[in-house]
Each structure stands twice: as C-alpha cells, then as structure tokens.
Amino acid sequence: MEIENNKDKSTARLSTSPVKPSNLYFDDDSDLDLELLDSLLKLLQSLLRSESVECDVTKYESLFRKDSGRRIFVHMLHQSLVLRQDQNVVLAKIPFQQILSLITLALTEMHISNPADYISAKALMECSTSIIWTTKEKKKHVNHMIKDYINQHVIWQNLNFWEEYFWDKTSQSFSTVKSKPIEEQITFMAKLLKDFGRNMIGWGNLPLETLSLFLTDMAKKNGLPQNSINTILEEFKMLHKEPK
C-alpha cells in the first residue's frame, strides 16, 4: 500500500534560513516594502519578549494583501519561536493581543482556494498553541492560546486545506513502513488517520458527519479495507463526544 500523494509539492515551503527579511523567499515580481518588513520583524521580536509596543497593526495591511507578504510574516513568527527554543511563550496581555491582531489580519487576507495560503495556515496552526496569555480566575491560572481566538476561521472549514495538510503530515511518516507487510501498513495508516482526525477537532467547527466523510475519503485513497475504516469511524465518533 502506497500513499497516493497526488498533490503538487512544488509549491514554495517555509524557509529554514535565519530570521532576516533579506533572506526570506520573494516572488520574482515581488514589490514588497523592505522597510515595512524590517519594521514588522522588529515588532514581532519585541512582542515575543512580552514588551508592550504602541503600534497600529493596520499599517501592515499592504504587506498582508500579497501572498509573499503573508508567507514572510508567518516565516518570521515561526522562526522567531523556533529560535527561542521555548515550548511555550507566555506573554503579557497587550503583546499577546497585538500578535493576535497581526495573525488575524493575515488570516483575513488569505484566500481559501490558494494552496500557498494553506502552507501559511498550517504554520499558524502550529504556532498558535505555543503563544499564551495567562489570567487568574477563581484563584486558578488559566492559559489562553492564540488558537482559542482563531480556530473558527473559514480556512479551517475548507476540506481542501485539510487534505493538503494530511498529505504533508503523513507522507514522511508513512515512508518508515512502506516496505513492511501490508498488515503493518494498514495498522500504521489507521493510526495516522485517527490521530489526524483528533487534531481536526476544535478547528473550523466542522460537524461530525463532515469529519467522518473526510476520514473515509482519505482512508479509501490509501487503500484501507472497509473493516479498518469502520473501526476508525467508530473510535472517532466516541472521541468526538469527549469534552474538548
């Protein structure tokens, strides 16, 4: 059984270069404002140090209207978090809100039919669980993640996004068992699908029926037998009922 990855993987991926605007990916015809990019990078670095900075984030709208501008912003955020080497970045309220405003602005300008924006959206998903603002409620500390404020965005209601994400997340993992007996491949793929379905819960407020149809489609595309599909769906339905 082979993963049927018929997605075009020639789309530009996030760079692993240092966080410098001059090193980031640009389209050949890009006319992005380098001074504005430098300003955005400095702002992000200050906010991730939990510094309160007066800034009207709408000044970056012209950057975020361009696909390359959105991609560069996401790269800046992603790489800045990687370089910190912290599992979670706990911020004061104002820096947290300003980063949330920047992310919301970028999401607002994304196009749900643009595969390049799927790449940026995936990276934002991964970043959104590590940026935290903590409050004290009833003598208990409560963590608020960026995810809590963006998880209903329309891009996460798009099944094309989730299919792209599925191939991206599973193709490398599956390569470790593709030479194994078919029974092991089926077991491995079934686990991948269950884990992926678990991760879909809480994003886009997709109904159970839609999620089940998506998992069924992915299972069939990967050649899973009907009994394995039924088991995946039964376990997923139970999982979907659990408190989130």
Secondary structure by P-SEA (a helix, b strand, c coil): cccccccccccccccccccccccccccccccccaaaaaaaaaaaaaaaacccccccccccccccccaaaaaaaaaaaaaaaaaacccbbbbcaaaaaaaaaaaaaaaaacccccaaaaaaaaaaaaaccccbbbbbcccbbbbbccccccccccccccaaaaaaaaaaaccccccccccccaaaaaaaaaaaaaaaaaaacccccccaaaaaaaaaaaaaaacccaaaaaaaaaaaaaaaaccc
